[in-house]
């Protein structure tokens, strides 16, 4: 049976009065995880009053034997 390991990446929004996710940082980090063999399996977005406060990416990759 295949076994996996899991990792999470949390990206917070920036700004005091407005909340904006830095898409360039998020894109770069996703590519770094992918280059290390991680597969994105889920993405969670936390919002408050319609503003994105945090995005959590969940990854998995096969465990090496």
N, C-alpha and C positions, 0 to 999 in steps of 0.2 A: 504494500500500500504506500502510495506517495505521501510524504510528509512535507509540511510547509512551515515557514516562519513568517511572521507578520511585522509590519512597521506602520507607524502613523506619522504624518507630516501635518503640522498645524501652522497655518498662516493667519496672522491677525491683521485686521484692517488698520489703516493709519489715519491720523487726523484727529483733532479735538472736536471740532464742530461738525465736520462731515466725516463719513467713514467710507474709505475707498480701499479696495483690495489692490495691491500692486501686482498687476497681471504679469509684468515682466519677471518679477521675483518668483511668482508662483510657477510660471512656465519654465523658468530655469531650473527650479528645484524639482519639478516633475521630470524633466529630462535627465537630471542627475540621478534620480532614483531609477529611472528606466535603464540608464547606462550601466547601473550596478546590478541589473537583473531583476529589479522589482517590477511587478505587474500591478497596475492600479485596479482595485476591485470595487471600491466604493468612494463616494465623495459626499460629505455632509456639510451643509451650509447653515451657520447659526445667524439668525437675523433678529433685530429688535427694531420695532417700528418701521419696518421696511428697509432698514439699512443692514448690509452684510457686516457682521462683527468678526466672524472667524470662519475659515474653511478648513476642514479636516479631511485629508486624503488617507485612505487605507490601502496598503500594498501587501502583496504576498510574493514569495518566491520559494521554489523547492529547496528543501534542506539538502546540503551536500552529504553524501554518505561517508 
